[in-house]
Amino acid sequence: MPTYMLIMRATDEGLAASLSGDFEAIINAMGAFNEAMITAGVMVGGDGLSDPSEGFVIDFSTPDLAVTDGAYGPTEALFNGYWTIRVADRDEAIAWARRCPMGAGQKLEVRRVTDESDFADFADNEFIQKEAGWRDALGSDAVDN
C-alpha cells in the first residue's frame, strides 16, 4: 500500500483567521480527524511544526553552508505540519485529505512517499538494500523503499 504525506500550508488570510478563532475548537477538530485516521488504521504519523520564526535555513549553494534564522519565502511556501497515511491508492488519499478540518486560506499538499518501485534500477545498491534494516532499527515502517 502506498504512503502519502499530507502537508499543511496556509495563506496570510488563513493564518490570521486561525489565530483569531477558537483555538480549543481547532484542537478538538484536528484531534477528531487524527482519531478517525488512527481508528481506520491509515495514519502512520504526523506532527505540527513550531512557528517559522523558530526555524532556520541552511543554504547549500554557499561554500560555508550559510545558516539563516527564521522562515524564508511567503506564508504559502511554509510547511506548518504534516500527516503520513498508508492507504490503498491516490483516491483514498484524496478522500482523507478532504476530511481534514482546515479552513479557508489553508491548503494541504499531498505527495506520495517513494517506495521500492521508484528505485528499481538501483535494487543492487548497498544503501537501498540497507533501508529495510534501518526502518526496523528505528521502529518505523512508514517508508516503503
C-alpha positions as CSV (number, residue, x, y, z in Angstrom):
1,M,0.0,0.0,0.0
2,P,1.4,3.4,-0.8
3,T,2.1,6.0,1.8
4,Y,1.2,9.7,1.3
5,M,2.2,12.8,3.1
6,L,-0.4,15.5,3.7
7,I,1.4,18.8,4.1
8,M,-0.3,21.7,5.9
9,R,0.1,25.1,4.3
10,A,-1.7,28.4,4.8
11,T,-2.1,31.9,3.3
12,D,-1.7,35.0,5.3
13,E,-5.5,35.3,5.4
14,G,-6.0,31.7,6.6
15,L,-3.3,32.2,9.2
16,A,-5.0,35.3,10.5
17,A,-8.4,33.6,10.6
18,S,-7.0,30.6,12.6
19,L,-5.3,32.9,15.1
20,S,-8.5,34.9,15.7
21,G,-10.7,31.7,16.0
22,D,-11.4,29.4,18.9
23,F,-8.1,27.5,19.3
24,E,-9.6,24.8,21.5
25,A,-12.2,24.1,18.8
26,I,-9.3,23.8,16.3
27,I,-7.5,21.4,18.6
28,N,-10.7,19.3,19.0
29,A,-11.4,19.2,15.3
30,M,-7.8,18.1,14.5
31,G,-7.9,15.6,17.3
32,A,-11.1,14.0,16.0
33,F,-9.5,13.9,12.5
34,N,-6.4,12.2,13.9
35,E,-8.5,9.8,15.9
36,A,-10.6,8.9,12.8
37,M,-7.4,8.1,10.8
38,I,-5.9,6.1,13.7
39,T,-9.2,4.1,14.1
40,A,-9.3,3.4,10.4
41,G,-5.7,2.2,10.6
42,V,-4.4,4.6,7.9
43,M,-2.3,7.1,10.0
44,V,1.4,6.3,10.1
45,G,2.5,9.5,11.8
46,G,2.2,13.3,11.9
47,D,3.1,16.4,13.8
48,G,2.6,20.1,13.8
49,L,5.6,22.4,13.5
50,S,6.6,25.4,15.6
51,D,6.3,29.0,14.3
52,P,8.6,29.5,11.3
53,S,10.5,32.3,13.2
54,E,12.0,29.5,15.4
55,G,13.4,27.7,12.4
56,F,16.5,28.2,10.2
57,V,17.6,27.6,6.7
58,I,20.9,26.1,5.6
59,D,21.9,27.3,2.2
60,F,23.9,24.6,0.4
61,S,24.7,26.9,-2.5
62,T,27.3,28.8,-0.5
63,P,30.7,27.4,0.3
64,D,30.3,28.0,4.1
65,L,26.8,26.5,4.2
66,A,25.3,29.7,5.5
67,V,22.6,29.4,8.2
68,T,19.8,32.0,8.2
69,D,17.4,32.3,11.1
70,G,13.7,32.3,10.5
71,A,11.4,31.4,7.7
72,Y,12.1,32.0,4.1
73,G,9.6,32.8,1.3
74,P,5.9,33.7,1.5
75,T,3.5,32.1,4.0
76,E,2.1,29.9,1.2
77,A,5.5,28.2,0.9
78,L,5.8,27.3,4.5
79,F,5.3,23.8,5.8
80,N,3.2,24.0,9.0
81,G,2.7,20.4,9.9
82,Y,2.0,17.0,8.3
83,W,0.5,13.6,8.5
84,T,1.7,10.4,6.8
85,I,-1.0,7.9,5.9
86,R,-0.9,4.5,4.3
87,V,-3.9,3.9,2.0
88,A,-4.9,1.8,-0.9
89,D,-4.4,4.4,-3.6
90,R,-4.4,8.1,-4.6
91,D,-8.2,8.3,-4.5
92,E,-8.3,7.2,-0.8
93,A,-5.5,9.7,0.0
94,I,-7.7,12.4,-1.6
95,A,-10.7,11.2,0.4
96,W,-8.8,11.5,3.7
97,A,-7.3,14.9,2.7
98,R,-10.8,16.2,2.0
99,R,-11.9,15.3,5.5
100,C,-9.1,17.4,7.2
101,P,-10.7,20.2,9.2
102,M,-8.8,23.1,7.7
103,G,-10.5,26.4,6.9
104,A,-10.5,29.0,4.1
105,G,-7.0,30.1,3.2
106,Q,-5.4,26.8,4.2
107,K,-4.3,24.1,1.9
108,L,-3.0,20.5,2.0
109,E,-0.3,19.5,-0.4
110,V,-0.5,15.7,-0.8
111,R,2.6,13.8,-2.0
112,R,3.2,10.1,-2.4
113,V,6.2,8.8,-0.4
114,T,8.6,7.0,-2.6
115,D,8.7,3.2,-2.5
116,E,11.0,0.4,-3.8
117,S,9.5,0.7,-7.3
118,D,10.9,4.2,-7.6
119,F,14.4,2.7,-7.2
120,A,14.1,-0.5,-9.2
121,D,17.1,0.4,-11.4
122,F,19.2,0.6,-8.2
123,A,18.0,-2.5,-6.4
124,D,21.6,-3.8,-6.1
125,N,22.7,-0.5,-4.4
126,E,24.1,-1.1,-0.9
127,F,22.1,1.7,0.7
128,I,18.8,0.8,-1.0
129,Q,19.2,-2.7,0.4
130,K,20.1,-1.4,3.9
131,E,16.9,0.8,4.2
132,A,14.6,-2.1,5.3
133,G,17.0,-2.8,8.2
134,W,17.2,0.8,9.1
135,R,13.4,1.1,9.3
136,D,13.3,-1.9,11.6
137,A,16.0,-0.4,13.8
138,L,14.2,2.9,14.0
139,G,10.9,1.1,14.8
140,S,9.2,2.6,11.7
141,D,7.8,1.2,8.6
142,A,6.5,4.5,7.3
143,V,8.6,4.4,4.2
144,D,8.4,1.5,1.8
145,N,11.7,2.0,0.0
